[in-house]
């Protein structure tokens, strides 16, 4: 490999909003995520509404049945 053209590949930690921390290596540094494999509904088997910034309410308002009076 040529020297000086590749970015630094340093240890980093990825932290989830549920409190889970994953240690890995990356070129961008520490990351923060909202959902991970520990708390994701697909992996946990529990139904959980993942609503970020009111998207569900915005969707319901947009596609709500309008009353025809």
PyMOL commands that set and color helices and strands:
alter all, ss='L'
color gray80, all
select helices_A, chain A and resi 41-44+55-62
alter helices_A, ss='H'
color red, helices_A
select strands_A, chain A and resi 10-16+21-26+31-33
alter strands_A, ss='S'
color yellow, strands_A
deselect
rebuild
show_as cartoon
